[in-house]
């Protein structure tokens, strides 16, 4: 899913190609999910956007918005696979076939939800005409109109329900603010970071990177950290999100010591290893896969989670019984590892001699109790 850095990339290209221009034509393609799930419609979007001059583009976490010279304004979310494409320039942040100029491909692109067309600018603005498309194959993106003054758009739904943006609202996201947030909840710290109502823009890979850089285990309860750990977490949150935004989500520009560069080859031989030899393993915390380095991300207090990983070492984590969550410890002095009895495998046969002796002994102790036919057959054997 596009996260804070990738959304910053979309905003960058919107500012480059769209802000300051008038939308000559808007084609919005009917989709009762992408538009309808948030109370909008393609016809309403087309009606209100066509002919409007674009005055700005910005983001709050995973949301981004485009403001016009007249309300309503457009607020969008990319979902899992949504993106904004331009006919004159590739905007993707990872290497793939679509890195070739968009105009060399079929246009408009497949799965487009709307298409904006702007003429070449005159009066000193030498930008060529441009076409902009919002695409989403899985239909998890959201497009809506918000009727308000452009300056107050962050005070409206859905932005007002989301937490502060750690880059844009850096003055608000302080160590003190983070400490209060952590201490008033009792959830795995990764779950807290992923909750957009707490902090905007942090998704799965960003949360994993923040926790790795802070040397914090993702399962540890949010209210168990001391001040030094909170300061490390705050520093990592600020650093990771700032770099993600400043590089526009381009992973080739990320620091070499980031786990993000080495985490994607899950299950492949000789993969998931940092340059220094430390192993990356994958856990499932709250239903989400987490990449961690157990040698540095230690559990220092009570933890919670449903770890589901075959590649954890016995030293770091015992394999839990399938379908059951590990117990958690309230006492910080208790060990952070729980021995779990492994159930017998299905189809495992018992020793026939011991079974026969057990049944014979039971028969001698309780002679009045008839032995079942099945048991009799085992004894006779």
HURA-V901158 format. One record per residue. N is the residue number from 1. PSI is psi in degrees with one decimal (* if undefined). Layout:
n,psi
N,PSI
N,PSI
//
This chain:
n,psi
1,133.9
2,131.3
3,-159.5
4,-39.8
5,-41.9
6,-36.5
7,-36.4
8,-33.7
9,-43.2
10,-46.6
11,-39.9
12,-47.4
13,-30.0
14,-42.4
15,-38.1
16,-43.2
17,-19.1
18,-39.7
19,133.2
20,-1.6
21,159.2
22,134.0
23,105.5
24,-39.1
25,139.2
26,122.9
27,114.1
28,125.3
29,133.2
30,130.2
31,107.3
32,-0.9
33,-58.3
34,-42.2
35,-48.7
36,-32.8
37,-18.3
38,23.6
39,24.6
40,-179.6
41,155.8
42,-36.5
43,-40.3
44,-41.4
45,-46.7
46,-43.3
47,-42.7
48,-20.7
49,-34.8
50,129.8
51,-5.8
52,149.2
53,132.5
54,121.7
55,-16.3
56,164.0
57,135.2
58,178.1
59,159.6
60,100.3
61,-120.2
62,-9.9
63,149.3
64,158.6
65,154.7
66,125.9
67,150.2
68,174.3
69,-7.4
70,138.3
71,156.1
72,166.3
73,161.7
74,128.4
75,129.6
76,155.7
77,134.8
78,-13.0
79,-139.1
80,-40.0
81,10.1
82,154.9
83,163.9
84,123.1
85,152.2
86,142.9
87,-14.5
88,-11.1
89,137.4
90,137.8
91,5.4
92,150.9
93,4.3
94,157.1
95,127.2
96,-179.5
97,-28.8
98,5.7
99,-18.2
100,152.3
101,136.9
102,-32.4
103,-16.3
104,-5.2
105,-178.4
106,135.2
107,136.2
108,155.4
109,157.9
110,149.3
111,25.5
112,139.2
113,-29.3
114,158.4
115,122.3
116,138.2
117,130.7
118,139.3
119,167.0
120,140.8
121,145.8
122,-167.5
123,49.1
124,-20.6
125,110.3
126,15.6
127,137.5
128,169.3
129,153.6
130,150.6
131,137.9
132,132.3
133,136.2
134,121.0
135,149.5
136,111.5
137,-34.5
138,-4.5
139,34.1
140,-4.2
141,164.9
142,134.4
143,127.9
144,167.6
145,138.2
146,120.1
147,96.7
148,174.7
149,142.9
150,-35.5
151,-22.1
152,18.2
153,-29.1
154,-7.4
155,4.1
156,161.4
157,136.2
158,-5.1
159,-33.6
160,-22.0
161,-8.7
162,153.1
163,176.9
164,153.0
165,122.5
166,-16.6
167,-53.6
168,-34.4
169,41.5
170,-34.0
171,-25.1
172,-37.8
173,77.6
174,173.8
175,-42.1
176,-43.5
177,-45.3
178,-38.9
179,-44.2
180,-41.1
181,-45.5
182,-42.3
183,-21.0
184,-0.2
185,158.4
186,81.2
187,160.0
188,138.2
189,-33.0
190,-39.3
191,-38.0
192,-42.4
193,-33.9
194,-19.8
195,111.6
196,-18.1
197,-18.7
198,-53.3
199,133.5
200,137.3
201,-12.8
202,116.8
203,-161.3
204,-51.4
205,-35.6
206,-43.1
207,-43.6
208,-40.0
209,-42.8
210,-46.5
211,-35.2
212,-46.9
213,-30.7
214,-6.3
215,47.2
216,139.5
217,134.0
218,-22.2
219,-12.9
220,138.5
221,139.8
222,-26.2
223,17.3
224,5.1
225,143.3
226,175.8
227,-37.1
228,-39.8
229,-37.3
230,-40.5
231,-40.0
232,-42.3
233,-42.9
234,-44.7
235,-43.6
236,-41.8
237,-47.1
238,-44.5
239,-49.1
240,-47.4
241,-36.4
242,-43.2
243,-39.9
244,-40.6
245,-44.8
246,-29.0
247,2.1
248,37.0
249,13.8
250,105.2
251,-20.6
252,-16.8
253,2.0
254,154.1
255,148.4
256,-19.7
257,11.9
258,136.8
259,-23.8
260,-30.4
261,-14.8
262,7.8
263,-7.5
264,-6.6
265,47.2
266,128.8
267,-10.0
268,144.1
269,139.2
270,25.3
271,-179.0
272,45.5
273,132.8
274,160.6
275,-28.1
276,4.1
277,-6.8
278,136.9
279,139.0
280,130.0
281,164.8
282,127.4
283,163.0
284,111.3
285,116.0
286,32.6
287,-1.0
288,138.7
289,131.5
290,136.1
291,125.5
292,164.1
293,97.2
294,-27.4
295,-20.7
296,-21.7
297,81.7
298,151.2
299,120.5
300,-2.1
301,-165.5
302,142.8
303,164.3
304,152.8
305,173.6
306,70.7
307,133.5
308,83.7
309,129.5
310,-12.8
311,15.5
312,140.4
313,157.9
314,-31.5
315,-36.6
316,-37.4
317,128.0
318,144.2
319,125.0
320,161.3
321,133.8
322,132.8
323,-3.8
324,143.8
325,149.2
326,146.4
327,153.2
328,157.4
329,132.0
330,-28.2
331,121.7
332,-15.1
333,-10.5
334,154.5
335,153.8
336,17.9
337,132.2
338,123.5
339,128.0
340,129.7
341,127.8
342,124.1
343,154.0
344,142.3
345,147.5
346,138.3
347,2.2
348,126.7
349,141.8
350,159.5
351,119.3
352,-34.2
353,-48.2
354,-36.7
355,-42.8
356,-41.7
357,-38.8
358,-45.1
359,-37.9
360,-40.6
361,-41.4
362,-37.9
363,-37.4
364,-37.8
365,-32.0
366,73.2
367,-25.2
368,-13.5
369,118.1
370,145.2
371,139.5
372,159.6
373,-39.2
374,-43.3
375,-37.9
376,-40.7
377,-39.8
378,-37.9
379,-43.6
380,-31.5
381,*
//
